Amino acid sequence: MSTELLEAAEVLEALLREETAALKARDLRGAAALQPAKSVAIEDFVKARATLDTSGTLDHRLAMLVDGLRDSAAANRAALEDALALQARVVKAIAKVATRPEGNGMPGYARPARPGAGAIAISVRA
């Protein structure tokens, strides 16, 4: 097994773990900031994997490498799915608040607590 493949796999696994930790901590900006490095790491890993000679005997480290990447990728996928589900709940809550209530004729976001109260606006930034 080439050292290039080993190094590429280690970098990719480290980035997957870092992104997973950021997602679990609900640090969506931090997770998003890792995307460019993650894309490069994936490309480097795929290139290094393409140079692997599978005709001979494979090094046992390759099996361990694949298992580690598989575990990290599965944890990362679960964290991404959780983050997307959270995002969907937030959007749904905002959409519910933003619907026009029936009967009051106001162009605002919700039924006013006091008659004659003005409309409000909500700005959310993730």
Sequence and secondary structure as in RCSB ss.txt:
>XXXX:A:sequence
MSTELLEAAEVLEALLREETAALKARDLRGAAALQPAKSVAIEDFVKARATLDTSGTLDHRLAMLVDGLRDSAAA
NRAALEDALALQARVVKAIAKVATRPEGNGMPGYARPARPGAGAIAISVRA
>XXXX:A:secstr
  HHHHHHHHHHHHHHHHHHHHHHTT HHHHHHTHHHHHHHHHHHHHHHHT   SS   HHHHHHHHHHHHHHHH
HHHHHHHHHHHHHHHHHHHHHHHS  SSS  SSSS  SSTT          
